Amino acid sequence: MAIGETGLVRTTVRTLLRVGARPETTGFEHVPATGGFIVASNHLSFLDSVIIQALLPRQVRFFAKADYWTQPGLKGKIMSGFFDAVGSIPVERGDQSASVNALNQLVDFIEAGDGVGIYPEGTRSRDGRLYRGRTGVGWLALTTGAPVVPVGLIDTDKLQPPGRNIILPRKFQIRVGEPIHVEKLGPKHSLPIRRQTTDTIMDAIAELTGQQRVASYNKRPDETAS
């Protein structure tokens, strides 16, 4: 999709959000004006990526389920067109090798000067608590040396409650914290520093959201049932 079309889609969604939900936004000045960067956010709703991609002053590329590009009919065309427009990256959910390849893709985007987004919790929190961060975000930061911009989302789950397709006009907050800078160590760094970096990022997110912390990893409903 052309750059002009991409900008139009983001502007349209931004306008709809501001008119329909009247979000409270703070800290947008912390988003770097140039160069690659990483957005690390908590995750409450399917709409979180849409919100971040539409409202932040620079484009942010997020992973999205490959299924979104293969839905049939008009709805499928609209969904795939939207995700292409905002720079989303298709990835096969639950496929470990695909996830590794996707992380490497993010490295390429960062080195090209783009912004990328990642949810350290791995999947949505269905109880509103903040779960332990998976270390992919630490690996990405240490591999690239890109600044990590922590983002805290509040009440986005009220826009689209879990299990419902309807979108409700509810107020929410998006808070952006000061960038976290780490040394560029490349992909071959130690696991303890990766864990430490991830924990530092999660601490920054928790400070923005005020969520109750959980020491364990979050799991998708299908993982819990298995």
N, C-alpha and C positions, 0 to 999 in steps of 0.2 A: 504494500500500500504506500502511496506517495506521502512525503513528509507533510504536505498541506492537508491531506485527508486525515493523517494521524493527529495533527493539531486540532482539526475540526472535531474529531470524535472526543478527544480529551476535553475540549472547551465545552462541548454539548453536555457531557456527563457532569462536568464541574458545575455548570449552571443549574442542572436538574438537582444536584445534591444541595447546592446552596439555597435554592428556592424551596425545595421540598423538605429538607431536613435541617436547615440553618445550623450547620456544624460550627462548633467552637474550635478554632485553630490557633495554636501557639507554637513558637519556635521555628517557623519556616526559614528564618534567616540562618539557621544552622546547616541548611542543605548547601553543600559546596557549589559555587557558581560554575566551576569548570572541573574537568578531570573525572576519572572513575571514582565511584563511591558505592558503599553497601548500605542499604536500608535493612535494619533488623527490627522486626515488629512482633508484638504479641498478636494472637490470632483468635478472634471470637466469632467471625461470620464469613460466609462465602463471599460477601461483598467487600471484605477488607482490602483485597488487592485492587479492586476497582476504585475504592475510595483513595487509596494511596496514589495510584497511577493518575487519577484525575486531579487531585488537589495539590500534590507537591509541585513545586515550581519547575522541576525537571522530570523528564521521563524516567520511569523506573521499570525494569524488566523483571517479571516474576515467573516462576514455574507455574504451569497450569496443567491439569490432567489432559492427556492426549485425547480423551473421550470428547472433550469440548470441540474438537475440530472434526469430529466424525458423526455428529448428530444429524439425523435426516431432516429434510424439508426446509421450509423457510426459517424456522427457529434455528436450525443448525447453521444455515448460512449467516444469519445475523450474529450468532455466537462466535463462529470462527472469524468472521470479519472484524468483530469487536476485539477479540483477543489478539489478532494480528495487528490491529491499529494501535493498541497500547503497548505492543512489544513483548507480549507474553511468550513463554517458551514451552512448547509441549513436552511432557515427560510421562512415561508409563509409570503409573502409580504401583508401588510395591515391587518394582523391578530394580534390584540393587545396582546392576551394571548400568542401567539407564540413568539412575540417580547420579552415579559417579561421572558419567559422560555429561550430564546436565551441569554439574558443578564445574567441570572443565570448560563448558560453554560460558558459564558466568565469568570465569577468569578471562576468557577472550573478550567479552563485552567490557569488562572493567579496564583491561589494557587498551581497549579502543576508546576509552574516555567516557563510557556510559555508566548510568546508575543501574544497579541490580538490587532486587529485594529478596529477602529470605525470612522464613518464620522458624526461628530456632526450636520452637516447641514441636515442629514437624506436622502437626495437624491442629484443627480447631479445638479450643477448650470449650467443652460443653457444660461445664459447671462454673465458668467464670474465673477459675483460679489460674495462676501462672505456673506452668510446669517446668521441669528441668530442661535446660537447653541442650539440644543435640549439637555435636561439635563441628558439624559442617560449616557453620558460620565462623567458628574460630579458625578452621583450616583455610577458608576463603580469605579471611582478613590477613592471616600470617603469610599466605602464599603470595598475595598481591601487594600487601602493604597499604591497601586503600583504606581511607577513613571509614569507620562504621558509624552510621547515623542511627541512634536508637529512636524508635517511634512507639508511642503508647496510644492505643486505641481504647476508647471508653464508650460503652453502650452501643457499639455497632451491631451487637447481637439483637438489639431491639428493632433494628431496621428489617431484619429477616430472621425471625426466630427459627431455631433448628427444626428441620423437618417440614417447613412450610415454604411454598413457592412465592407467596405474596410478599411484596415489599411495602413496608409501612413508613409513613412520613414521621420519623422520630428523630429527635435531636441526638447528636453524638459529639464526641470530642476526639481530636487528633493532636497529640502533643509530640513535638520533635525536640530531642535533647541535643546537647553539644556533641560533636563528633568525637569518637574514641580513636586515638591514633596508636598503632602498633608497629613494631619493627617488621620490615619485610624479610622473612626468613626463607621464602620459597616453599615448595611442597614437601620437602623432606625435613620436617621439624619434629620435635618431641611431642609425644601425646600429653604429658603434663602441662606444657605451655599452651597447648591447644585447649585443654580443659579449662585452664585458668583464664584464658582469653574469652572463652565462651561464657564462663561464670561472670566475668566483669561486664560483658554485654547484657546478660540477663539481669544483673543488679541495676543497670542503667534503665532498662525497660521497666522493672518493678518500681523504681523511683518515680517514673512518669505516670504509671497506671494506678499504683496503690493496691494492686491485686494481692490476695493471699498467695503465698508461695507453696509449691508442692515439690518435695525432694525427688520424686520419681518422674520418669518420662510419661508423657501423655500417649495414649493409644487410640487408634481409630476403633469405632464400634466393631468392625469385623475382626480386628486383632483381639479385642477383649473377649469375643465370643468363641475364639478358636482354642 
